[in-house]
């Protein structure tokens, strides 16, 4: 019997300087503990990918999506928790105080804004995520260049 993958939506948030927001997952998280991540999560019943994206951004940062600049792509992967996921990743801009995200207590422990030259931050977690997060964020930077921003 085939089991459908968990559907997820995630956002690569970009600021006015072309930097990307990443946040550190808590060491107590079941999926990819103590690793850098982008904003996102699974779809609730009846929710579209875009609706989930908007909800997750607000839940995880306190910010609001102002514009979806484009779709980075779709990935199918199995997390270290054994569950298969189908994730759609978007390049987005947000409204709010970008210096002060409201991180979800217990879920995230820190944040930073990175440039393309700082993608090596993801290399420390390659054994855990197989390079997945680096691939997504590289795709975000590539789309940013493609659309001329």
LUMROSE-393167 format. One record per atom (N, C-alpha, C): z, x, y; atom name. Coordinates in steps of 0.1 Angstrom, whole numbers, plus 5000, padded with zeros to 4 digits. Layout:
REM residues N
    z    x    y site
    Z    X    Y   CA
...
END
This chain:
REM residues 149
    z    x    y site
 5000 5009 4988    N
 5000 5000 5000   CA
 5000 5009 5012    C
 4991 5006 5021    N
 4990 5014 5034   CA
 4999 5009 5044    C
 5005 5018 5051    N
 5015 5015 5062   CA
 5008 5019 5075    C
 5008 5010 5085    N
 5002 5013 5098   CA
 5011 5023 5105    C
 5004 5032 5113    N
 5013 5042 5120   CA
 5020 5035 5132    C
 5031 5040 5136    N
 5038 5036 5148   CA
 5029 5038 5160    C
 5026 5028 5169    N
 5018 5030 5180   CA
 5027 5035 5192    C
 5022 5045 5199    N
 5030 5051 5210   CA
 5020 5053 5222    C
 5027 5053 5234    N
 5020 5056 5247   CA
 5028 5067 5254    C
 5021 5076 5260    N
 5027 5087 5267   CA
 5019 5091 5280    C
 5027 5096 5290    N
 5021 5099 5302   CA
 5023 5114 5306    C
 5012 5120 5310    N
 5013 5134 5316   CA
 5013 5131 5331    C
 5025 5133 5337    N
 5027 5130 5351   CA
 5023 5142 5359    C
 5015 5140 5369    N
 5011 5151 5378   CA
 5015 5148 5392    C
 5019 5159 5399    N
 5023 5158 5413   CA
 5012 5162 5423    C
 5015 5162 5435    N
 5005 5165 5446   CA
 5001 5180 5445    C
 5009 5189 5439    N
 5005 5203 5437   CA
 4998 5206 5424    C
 4995 5196 5416    N
 4988 5198 5404   CA
 4997 5203 5393    C
 5010 5201 5394    N
 5020 5205 5384   CA
 5023 5192 5375    C
 5027 5195 5363    N
 5030 5185 5353   CA
 5045 5184 5350    C
 5050 5172 5349    N
 5064 5170 5346   CA
 5067 5171 5331    C
 5077 5178 5327    N
 5081 5178 5314   CA
 5097 5177 5314    C
 5102 5172 5303    N
 5116 5170 5302   CA
 5121 5175 5288    C
 5133 5179 5288    N
 5139 5185 5276   CA
 5146 5174 5268    C
 5142 5173 5255    N
 5148 5163 5246   CA
 5162 5168 5242    C
 5171 5159 5241    N
 5185 5162 5237   CA
 5184 5168 5222    C
 5194 5177 5220    N
 5195 5183 5206   CA
 5199 5173 5196    C
 5204 5161 5200    N
 5208 5151 5190   CA
 5197 5142 5187    C
 5185 5143 5193    N
 5174 5134 5190   CA
 5168 5137 5176    C
 5165 5126 5169    N
 5159 5127 5155   CA
 5145 5134 5155    C
 5137 5129 5164    N
 5123 5134 5165   CA
 5123 5146 5175    C
 5118 5157 5170    N
 5116 5169 5179   CA
 5129 5172 5188    C
 5140 5174 5182    N
 5152 5177 5190   CA
 5151 5190 5198    C
 5157 5190 5209    N
 5158 5202 5218   CA
 5145 5208 5221    C
 5134 5200 5223    N
 5121 5205 5227   CA
 5116 5199 5240    C
 5107 5206 5246    N
 5100 5200 5258   CA
 5091 5189 5254    C
 5090 5179 5263    N
 5083 5167 5260   CA
 5077 5161 5273    C
 5068 5151 5271    N
 5063 5143 5282   CA
 5070 5130 5281    C
 5067 5121 5290    N
 5073 5108 5291   CA
 5065 5099 5281    C
 5072 5091 5273    N
 5065 5082 5264   CA
 5074 5076 5253    C
 5068 5067 5245    N
 5075 5061 5234   CA
 5067 5051 5227    C
 5073 5044 5218    N
 5066 5034 5210   CA
 5064 5021 5217    C
 5054 5014 5213    N
 5051 5001 5218   CA
 5061 4991 5212    C
 5066 4982 5221    N
 5074 4970 5217   CA
 5064 4960 5211    C
 5069 4950 5203    N
 5060 4940 5198   CA
 5053 4932 5209    C
 5040 4931 5208    N
 5032 4924 5218   CA
 5028 4932 5230    C
 5033 4944 5231    N
 5030 4952 5243   CA
 5017 4960 5241    C
 5010 4962 5252    N
 4998 4970 5252   CA
 5002 4985 5255    C
 4993 4994 5252    N
 4995 5008 5255   CA
 4999 5010 5270    C
 4992 5004 5279    N
 4995 5005 5293   CA
 5008 4999 5297    C
 5012 4988 5291    N
 5025 4982 5294   CA
 5036 4991 5289    C
 5034 4996 5277    N
 5045 5005 5272   CA
 5046 5018 5281    C
 5035 5023 5285    N
 5035 5035 5294   CA
 5043 5032 5307    C
 5040 5021 5313    N
 5047 5018 5326   CA
 5062 5016 5323    C
 5066 5009 5312    N
 5080 5007 5309   CA
 5087 5020 5306    C
 5080 5029 5298    N
 5087 5042 5294   CA
 5089 5051 5306    C
 5079 5051 5315    N
 5081 5060 5327   CA
 5093 5055 5335    C
 5095 5043 5337    N
 5106 5038 5344   CA
 5119 5040 5337    C
 5119 5037 5324    N
 5131 5040 5316   CA
 5136 5054 5315    C
 5126 5063 5314    N
 5129 5077 5312   CA
 5131 5085 5325    C
 5126 5080 5336    N
 5126 5088 5349   CA
 5131 5080 5361    C
 5131 5067 5360    N
 5134 5059 5372   CA
 5122 5057 5382    C
 5111 5064 5379    N
 5099 5063 5387   CA
 5090 5052 5383    C
 5080 5049 5391    N
 5071 5038 5387   CA
 5057 5044 5387    C
 5049 5040 5378    N
 5035 5044 5377   CA
 5027 5039 5389    C
 5021 5048 5397    N
 5013 5043 5408   CA
 4998 5042 5404    C
 4993 5051 5396    N
 4979 5050 5392   CA
 4977 5058 5379    C
 4969 5052 5370    N
 4965 5059 5358   CA
 4952 5066 5361    C
 4952 5079 5361    N
 4940 5087 5365   CA
 4930 5087 5354    C
 4934 5086 5342    N
 4925 5086 5331   CA
 4932 5087 5317    C
 4924 5086 5307    N
 4930 5087 5293   CA
 4927 5101 5288    C
 4937 5108 5284    N
 4936 5122 5279   CA
 4930 5121 5265    C
 4935 5112 5257    N
 4930 5111 5243   CA
 4940 5103 5234    C
 4936 5103 5222    N
 4944 5096 5212   CA
 4947 5106 5200    C
 4960 5107 5196    N
 4964 5116 5185   CA
 4971 5108 5174    C
 4968 5113 5162    N
 4975 5107 5150   CA
 4983 5119 5145    C
 4996 5117 5143    N
 5004 5128 5138   CA
 5016 5123 5130    C
 5022 5131 5122    N
 5034 5128 5115   CA
 5046 5136 5121    C
 5056 5129 5126    N
 5067 5136 5132   CA
 5076 5143 5122    C
 5085 5151 5127    N
 5095 5157 5118   CA
 5104 5147 5111    C
 5104 5135 5116    N
 5112 5124 5110   CA
 5104 5117 5098    C
 5092 5122 5096    N
 5084 5116 5085   CA
 5075 5104 5088    C
 5077 5099 5100    N
 5069 5087 5104   CA
 5055 5091 5110    C
 5045 5084 5106    N
 5032 5086 5112   CA
 5031 5078 5125    C
 5024 5085 5135    N
 5023 5079 5148   CA
 5008 5079 5153    C
 5004 5069 5160    N
 4991 5069 5167   CA
 4995 5068 5182    C
 4992 5079 5189    N
 4996 5080 5203   CA
 4984 5081 5213    C
 4984 5073 5223    N
 4975 5074 5234   CA
 4981 5080 5246    C
 4975 5091 5251    N
 4981 5099 5262   CA
 4973 5097 5275    C
 4980 5094 5286    N
 4973 5091 5299   CA
 4977 5102 5309    C
 4969 5105 5318    N
 4972 5113 5330   CA
 4975 5103 5341    C
 4987 5105 5347    N
 4992 5095 5357   CA
 4999 5101 5369    C
 4999 5093 5379    N
 5007 5096 5391   CA
 5018 5086 5392    C
 5029 5090 5398    N
 5041 5081 5399   CA
 5046 5080 5414    C
 5054 5070 5416    N
 5061 5068 5429   CA
 5076 5070 5426    C
 5082 5077 5436    N
 5097 5079 5435   CA
 5100 5093 5440    C
 5113 5096 5439    N
 5117 5110 5444   CA
 5115 5119 5432    C
 5104 5127 5433    N
 5100 5136 5422   CA
 5109 5147 5420    C
 5118 5150 5429    N
 5127 5161 5428   CA
 5140 5156 5420    C
 5141 5143 5419    N
 5153 5137 5413   CA
 5150 5126 5403    C
 5144 5129 5391    N
 5142 5119 5381   CA
 5156 5114 5376    C
 5156 5102 5372    N
 5168 5096 5365   CA
 5166 5097 5350    C
 5170 5109 5344    N
 5168 5111 5330   CA
 5177 5102 5322    C
 5172 5097 5311    N
 5179 5088 5302   CA
 5191 5096 5296    C
 5203 5091 5299    N
 5215 5098 5293   CA
 5215 5098 5278    C
 5218 5110 5272    N
 5218 5111 5258   CA
 5204 5114 5252    C
 5194 5112 5259    N
 5180 5114 5254   CA
 5174 5127 5259    C
 5176 5130 5272    N
 5170 5141 5279   CA
 5181 5149 5286    C
 5179 5162 5286    N
 5190 5171 5292   CA
 5185 5179 5304    C
 5172 5179 5307    N
 5167 5187 5318   CA
 5152 5184 5320    C
 5147 5189 5331    N
 5133 5187 5334   CA
 5128 5199 5342    C
 5115 5200 5343    N
 5108 5210 5352   CA
 5094 5205 5354    C
 5088 5211 5364    N
 5074 5209 5367   CA
 5067 5222 5364    C
 5056 5221 5356    N
 5049 5233 5352   CA
 5034 5234 5357    C
 5029 5246 5358    N
 5015 5248 5361   CA
 5008 5252 5349    C
 4994 5253 5349    N
 4987 5257 5337   CA
 4992 5271 5332    C
 4996 5280 5341    N
 5000 5293 5338   CA
 5013 5293 5330    C
 5020 5282 5330    N
 5033 5281 5324   CA
 5033 5273 5310    C
 5021 5271 5305    N
 5020 5264 5292   CA
 5027 5271 5280    C
 5030 5284 5282    N
 5037 5291 5272   CA
 5051 5286 5269    C
 5056 5277 5277    N
 5069 5271 5275   CA
 5069 5263 5262    C
 5057 5258 5258    N
 5057 5250 5246   CA
 5056 5259 5233    C
 5053 5272 5235    N
 5051 5280 5223   CA
 5064 5282 5215    C
 5076 5281 5222    N
 5089 5282 5215   CA
 5091 5271 5205    C
 5084 5260 5206    N
 5086 5249 5197   CA
 5074 5247 5188    C
 5065 5256 5187    N
 5053 5255 5178   CA
 5057 5252 5164    C
 5068 5258 5159    N
 5072 5256 5145   CA
 5077 5241 5143    C
 5082 5235 5153    N
 5087 5221 5152   CA
 5075 5211 5154    C
 5067 5213 5164    N
 5057 5202 5167   CA
 5042 5207 5164    C
 5041 5219 5159    N
 5027 5223 5155   CA
 5018 5225 5167    C
 5023 5227 5179    N
 5015 5228 5191   CA
 5011 5215 5197    C
 5016 5204 5193    N
 5011 5191 5197   CA
 5013 5189 5212    C
 5025 5192 5217    N
 5028 5190 5232   CA
 5020 5199 5240    C
 5018 5211 5236    N
 5009 5220 5244   CA
 4995 5215 5245    C
 4990 5210 5233    N
 4977 5204 5233   CA
 4975 5192 5243    C
 4985 5183 5243    N
 4985 5172 5252   CA
 4985 5176 5266    C
 4994 5185 5270    N
 4995 5189 5284   CA
 4982 5197 5288    C
 4977 5205 5279    N
 4964 5212 5282   CA
 4953 5202 5285    C
 4953 5191 5277    N
 4943 5181 5279   CA
 4945 5174 5293    C
 4958 5173 5297    N
 4960 5167 5310   CA
 4955 5176 5321    C
 4958 5189 5320    N
 4953 5198 5330   CA
 4937 5198 5330    C
 4931 5198 5319    N
 4917 5198 5318   CA
 4911 5185 5324    C
 4917 5173 5322    N
 4912 5161 5328   CA
 4914 5162 5343    C
 4925 5167 5348    N
 4928 5169 5362   CA
 4916 5177 5369    C
 4912 5188 5362    N
 4901 5196 5367   CA
 4888 5188 5367    C
 4886 5181 5356    N
 4874 5173 5355   CA
 4872 5163 5365    C
 4883 5157 5369    N
 4881 5146 5380   CA
 4883 5152 5394    C
 4884 5165 5395    N
 4884 5172 5407   CA
 4897 5171 5416    C
 4908 5170 5409    N
 4921 5169 5416   CA
 4929 5182 5414    C
END
